[in-house]
Amino acid sequence: MASLSRLQALLLAFFVTVIWSFSWVFIKIGLQDDIPPLLFAGLRYTIAALILLAITLRSSENRQAFMSVSRHNLIRLMILGFFYYTATQGLVFISLSYLSAATFSLLLNFTPIIVTVGGIFLLNEYPNRLQYIGLVLFLLGTVIYFLPTELPALFGLGIGLITMIVNAISSLLGRSINRKHDMTGIQVTVISMSIGSVVLLIIGLLVDGWQPLSLQSWGIIIWLAIVHTAFAFTLWNISLQVLSATESSIINNTMLVQTAILAWVFLGEGLSSRQIIALVIATIGILVFQIRQTQMKDKNSAVS
């Protein structure tokens, strides 16, 4: 495949974020169609993992790379798969059973801040002044969004907060694994997804049991697995071959506003002017919070 220009890579990355933002819409529709959340998540990611396995195993180089993973690294990938796919993705689907797409997206965007706090203790990575400014802006946007009367049901909010914390743990584990540079991104993603998704599917079958699904439900599950997971993941990695960490981070963070707009258009999840302003402030805050960190990654990549 010919190398992309920077403009093409930027457009491709933005296209992927639109696909991922639409995921919330399809998940909400699937849940409204009475697909049990854990079974829903398990089927989506197991099918996606099988597709990615089929694609990657066509290459003898990838097959050798998978076979060369040490037992120690395999255990680490099992743990990552459990946290990122079994726990996080299972909780994502449960959370969306109780929260609006925009509300949950806002909560999930708090993850980088939790990751940074955890990084202080686990990875010796300290935030800087610019990140503190971003943190204040993000928290201000969050407070404006929820107050004075927009708090969702406490149970749904609690599940959403737990999901955010588990997602932060997953991010820390992923960063810890990737910092060692002893496995490729393909190895980390495919192996951890394959393990975590199967465990999630088994749990879904045990908790929810097998239930007959409508053609629409199967269509949503297969569409999410093929387009929103396997296909979108591949396109995102292609764009990352050209884009800097700063550029990809900025584009990825537009999903907060994208999700709110798509939920309003397709799900009727209306937002007040106050909430729209709050989402914009929160988006700016999370961009400011992450931009210094990603700039440092860009500098380190340039040096290496």
Summary of the structure (lengths in Angstrom):
residues: 304
radius of gyration: 19.1
end to end distance: 25.1
largest distance: 58.2
contacts: 1043
relative contact order: 0.20
helix: 81%
strand: 0%
